[in-house]
Amino acid sequence: MTGAVEVVRAGALTTAQDGGRAGLAHLGVGRAGALDAPAARLANRLAGNPVAAAVLETTATGCAVRPDRAVRVVVGGAPCRVTVDGRPVAWGAAVRVPAGAVLDAGPAAYGLRSYLAFAGGLTPEPVLGSRSADLLSGLGPAPLRDGDVLPLGPEPSSPRGADAVPWPGIPGELVLPLSLGPRHAWFTEEALRTLTTAEYRVSPDSNRIGLRTRGPALARAREGELPSEGMVLGAVQVPPDGRPVVFLNDHPTTGGYPVVGVVHETALAGAAQAVPGTRVRFVRSGWGPAPTPPP
């Protein structure tokens, strides 16, 4: 039996996200997809879905929805208060929501992004093989507004996931392993030391495109700009103000500011949950000898 979910309260930013559009960067198409991929996959498992099924990703303030048929729902990711028609229910576990009842996932108690997985998955029209919203390109469903309706797929006959599993913790400090390159030689040796020893903080200007930081600026060894070149998930780009930006799922596929290093994808789930003001430390990973700046 198919159905639909009405958005009663969209919150600050709620989008549909799945496993994303990997493999299309050569066409200028970014990945998108759930920022905290492990949390989205686990929510789907508990709902009985394939791990890449489309879910709702909320930001800071949560959201409220009303299904038109009874459905299992799992709210995971950033912990929050969850209610069904005002009655408290479990966070991080499958909950049966009756047809017409309002499930409310409240503001994040800590962390930033929660995930709502519905048994059967959300089934808006896919674009280039994905149902994910990409905020930079505009591909996929638009960010949700009050009154929007999203279709649901048929509910699986029985859950396929575990009944209880540990959820990843929300980091109090964000530690990002960094491999140098490809443009580390555009920065002074002192700047590279600063990058891995100074204290940075998550900027309130961060979003799904990139995690911006506040802290000491990185001094250039070389002036000027690059011709645009390919960007990858986790690239640490340094714009003219000298403060590192860690590219997340909705990042541009090309850019002209130098990339001092790349954070491995496995470390980025923590970035998805890092609230403004969270301490950020870049730590060396796979570094060779200190580079010699160009003359």
C-alpha positions as CSV (number, residue, x, y, z in Angstrom):
1,M,0.0,0.0,0.0
2,T,1.4,3.4,-1.0
3,G,0.6,6.7,0.7
4,A,1.9,10.2,1.3
5,V,3.3,12.4,4.0
6,E,2.1,16.0,4.6
7,V,4.6,18.5,6.0
8,V,2.9,20.2,9.0
9,R,5.9,22.1,10.2
10,A,8.9,22.3,7.9
11,G,11.3,23.7,10.4
12,A,14.5,25.8,9.6
13,L,15.6,23.5,6.7
14,T,14.2,20.1,5.9
15,T,15.1,18.3,2.7
16,A,14.6,14.9,1.1
17,Q,17.9,13.0,1.0
18,D,19.0,9.5,-0.1
19,G,22.4,8.0,-1.0
20,G,23.1,10.9,-3.5
21,R,24.3,11.1,-7.0
22,A,27.8,9.7,-6.9
23,G,29.8,9.4,-10.1
24,L,28.5,12.4,-12.0
25,A,31.0,15.0,-11.1
26,H,32.5,14.9,-14.6
27,L,29.2,16.2,-15.9
28,G,29.2,19.0,-13.3
29,V,26.6,17.2,-11.1
30,G,27.4,17.1,-7.4
31,R,26.7,14.2,-5.0
32,A,24.1,15.7,-2.6
33,G,22.7,13.0,-0.3
34,A,22.4,12.8,3.5
35,L,25.2,14.7,5.2
36,D,25.3,12.3,8.2
37,A,25.2,9.2,6.0
38,P,25.7,6.6,8.8
39,A,22.7,8.1,10.7
40,A,20.5,8.0,7.6
41,R,21.5,4.4,6.8
42,L,20.8,3.3,10.4
43,A,17.4,5.0,10.5
44,N,16.5,3.2,7.2
45,R,17.7,-0.2,8.6
46,L,15.5,0.2,11.6
47,A,12.5,1.2,9.5
48,G,13.0,-1.9,7.3
49,N,14.2,0.0,4.2
50,P,17.2,-0.4,1.9
51,V,19.9,1.8,3.5
52,A,19.8,4.3,0.6
53,A,16.1,4.9,0.7
54,A,15.0,8.6,0.8
55,V,14.6,10.1,4.2
56,L,13.9,13.6,5.6
57,E,16.9,15.5,6.9
58,T,16.1,18.3,9.4
59,T,18.3,21.1,10.5
60,A,18.4,22.3,14.2
61,T,14.7,22.8,14.7
62,G,13.2,19.5,13.5
63,C,9.9,19.1,11.6
64,A,6.4,17.7,12.0
65,V,4.6,15.4,9.4
66,R,1.3,13.7,9.0
67,P,1.1,10.4,7.1
68,D,-2.2,9.5,5.4
69,R,-1.7,5.8,6.2
70,A,-0.3,4.0,9.2
71,V,3.5,3.7,8.9
72,R,6.6,2.8,10.8
73,V,8.9,5.8,11.3
74,V,12.3,6.1,12.8
75,V,13.8,9.4,14.0
76,G,17.6,9.3,14.4
77,G,20.7,11.3,14.0
78,A,20.7,14.3,16.3
79,P,18.7,13.4,19.5
80,C,15.5,15.2,19.9
81,R,12.1,14.9,21.6
82,V,9.7,12.9,19.4
83,T,5.9,12.9,19.9
84,V,2.9,11.4,18.1
85,D,-0.2,13.6,18.5
86,G,1.5,15.2,21.5
87,R,2.4,11.9,23.2
88,P,6.1,11.2,23.7
89,V,7.5,8.2,21.8
90,A,10.9,6.7,21.3
91,W,13.8,8.4,19.5
92,G,16.1,6.1,17.6
93,A,13.7,3.2,17.3
94,A,10.8,2.2,15.1
95,V,7.5,3.8,16.1
96,R,4.0,3.0,14.6
97,V,2.3,6.3,13.5
98,P,-1.4,5.9,12.8
99,A,-3.0,7.4,9.7
100,G,-3.7,11.1,10.2
101,A,-1.6,11.4,13.3
102,V,1.1,14.1,13.6
103,L,4.7,13.0,14.3
104,D,6.8,15.9,15.6
105,A,10.6,15.6,15.7
106,G,11.5,18.5,17.9
107,P,14.6,20.7,18.0
108,A,17.9,18.9,18.3
109,A,18.9,18.5,21.9
110,Y,22.5,18.4,20.7
111,G,24.0,18.0,17.3
112,L,22.3,19.6,14.3
113,R,20.6,17.2,11.8
114,S,18.0,14.6,12.5
115,Y,16.7,12.0,10.1
116,L,13.1,10.7,9.6
117,A,12.9,7.3,7.9
118,F,9.5,6.0,6.8
119,A,8.9,2.3,6.1
120,G,8.7,2.1,2.3
121,G,10.9,5.3,1.9
122,L,10.0,8.6,0.4
123,T,9.4,8.4,-3.3
124,P,9.5,11.9,-4.9
125,E,10.4,11.8,-8.6
126,P,14.2,11.0,-9.0
127,V,16.5,13.3,-10.8
128,L,19.6,11.7,-12.4
129,G,19.0,8.6,-10.3
130,S,18.5,10.3,-6.9
131,R,15.7,11.8,-4.8
132,S,18.1,14.1,-3.0
133,A,17.8,17.8,-2.8
134,D,21.0,19.7,-3.9
135,L,20.9,23.2,-2.5
136,L,23.7,24.5,-4.8
137,S,22.5,23.2,-8.1
138,G,18.8,23.1,-7.4
139,L,18.5,19.5,-8.5
140,G,15.9,17.2,-6.8
141,P,13.0,18.2,-4.6
142,A,13.0,21.8,-3.3
143,P,13.5,22.3,0.5
144,L,10.2,21.6,2.1
145,R,7.6,24.1,3.1
146,D,4.5,23.8,5.3
147,G,1.8,22.0,3.4
148,D,4.1,20.1,1.0
149,V,3.2,16.5,0.3
150,L,5.7,13.7,-0.4
151,P,4.7,10.2,-1.7
152,L,5.6,7.1,0.2
153,G,6.6,3.7,-1.2
154,P,4.9,0.5,-0.2
155,E,5.6,-0.5,3.3
156,P,7.8,-3.7,3.6
157,S,5.9,-6.6,5.0
158,S,8.4,-6.9,8.0
159,P,11.3,-4.9,9.3
160,R,14.7,-6.2,8.2
161,G,16.9,-4.4,10.6
162,A,17.9,-4.9,14.2
163,D,15.5,-3.9,17.0
164,A,18.2,-2.0,19.0
165,V,21.6,-0.8,17.9
166,P,24.0,1.9,19.2
167,W,23.7,5.3,17.5
168,P,26.9,7.2,16.8
169,G,27.7,9.9,19.3
170,I,27.5,13.6,18.6
171,P,31.0,15.1,18.7
172,G,31.8,17.8,21.3
173,E,34.9,18.5,19.3
174,L,35.4,17.9,15.6
175,V,38.7,16.2,14.7
176,L,39.3,16.1,11.0
177,P,42.1,13.9,9.5
178,L,43.7,15.9,6.7
179,S,45.9,14.8,3.8
180,L,47.8,17.6,2.1
181,G,47.2,18.6,-1.5
182,P,46.8,19.3,-4.2
183,R,47.7,23.0,-3.6
184,H,49.4,23.0,-0.2
185,A,52.5,24.6,-1.8
186,W,50.5,27.8,-2.3
187,F,50.7,28.3,1.5
188,T,53.7,29.1,3.8
189,E,55.2,26.5,6.0
190,E,54.0,28.5,9.0
191,A,50.4,28.4,7.6
192,L,50.6,24.6,7.3
193,R,51.7,24.4,10.9
194,T,48.9,26.8,11.9
195,L,46.4,24.7,10.2
196,T,47.2,21.7,12.4
197,T,47.9,23.4,15.7
198,A,45.6,26.4,15.9
199,E,42.0,26.3,17.3
200,Y,39.3,26.8,14.8
201,R,35.5,26.9,15.4
202,V,32.5,26.1,13.2
203,S,31.1,29.3,11.7
204,P,27.4,30.0,11.8
205,D,27.7,30.6,8.0
206,S,28.1,26.8,7.5
207,N,25.6,24.9,5.4
208,R,25.2,21.7,3.3
209,I,27.7,23.2,0.8
210,G,30.5,23.6,3.2
211,L,31.6,23.8,6.8
212,R,33.1,27.3,7.3
213,T,35.5,27.9,10.1
214,R,36.6,30.8,12.3
215,G,40.2,31.1,13.4
216,P,43.6,32.3,12.2
217,A,44.0,33.0,8.5
218,L,46.4,30.9,6.4
219,A,49.1,33.0,4.8
220,R,49.8,32.4,1.1
221,A,53.2,31.7,-0.3
222,R,51.9,32.4,-3.8
223,E,49.5,35.1,-4.9
224,G,47.0,35.0,-7.7
225,E,44.2,32.6,-8.4
226,L,44.0,29.2,-10.1
227,P,42.0,28.3,-13.2
228,S,39.0,26.4,-12.0
229,E,39.7,22.8,-11.2
230,G,37.8,19.8,-10.0
231,M,36.6,19.7,-6.3
232,V,36.0,16.6,-4.3
233,L,34.0,15.8,-1.2
234,G,36.0,16.8,1.9
235,A,38.3,19.3,0.0
236,V,39.5,22.0,2.3
237,Q,39.4,25.1,0.2
238,V,40.9,28.4,1.4
239,P,39.1,31.5,0.1
240,P,40.6,35.0,0.1
241,D,39.9,35.6,3.8
242,G,42.3,32.7,4.6
243,R,39.8,30.7,6.7
244,P,39.5,27.0,5.7
245,V,36.2,25.7,4.3
246,V,35.5,22.0,4.3
247,F,33.3,21.0,1.3
248,L,30.3,18.9,2.2
249,N,27.8,17.0,0.0
250,D,26.4,20.0,-2.0
251,H,29.8,21.4,-2.8
252,P,30.5,22.8,-6.3
253,T,32.2,20.4,-8.7
254,T,34.9,23.0,-9.7
255,G,36.5,26.0,-8.0
256,G,39.4,28.4,-8.3
257,Y,40.6,28.9,-4.7
258,P,43.5,26.6,-3.7
259,V,42.7,23.4,-1.8
260,V,45.2,22.9,1.0
261,G,44.1,19.4,1.8
262,V,41.3,16.8,1.8
263,V,39.4,15.4,4.8
264,H,38.5,11.7,4.3
265,E,34.8,11.1,3.7
266,T,34.5,8.8,6.8
267,A,35.2,11.8,9.0
268,L,32.5,14.0,7.6
269,A,29.5,12.6,9.4
270,G,30.7,14.5,12.5
271,A,30.9,17.7,10.4
272,A,27.2,17.2,9.6
273,Q,26.4,17.4,13.4
274,A,28.8,20.1,14.5
275,V,26.8,23.1,15.7
276,P,28.2,26.7,15.3
277,G,31.0,27.3,17.8
278,T,32.1,23.6,17.9
279,R,35.9,23.4,18.2
280,V,37.6,22.1,15.0
281,R,41.0,20.5,14.9
282,F,42.7,19.4,11.7
283,V,45.2,16.6,12.3
284,R,47.9,15.3,9.9
285,S,47.0,12.2,7.9
286,G,49.2,10.8,5.2
287,W,51.5,13.8,5.2
288,G,55.0,13.5,3.7
289,P,57.9,15.9,4.4
290,A,57.1,19.5,4.8
291,P,56.8,21.1,1.4
292,T,59.1,23.8,0.2
293,P,57.1,26.9,-0.9
294,P,57.5,28.1,-4.4
295,P,59.9,31.0,-5.0
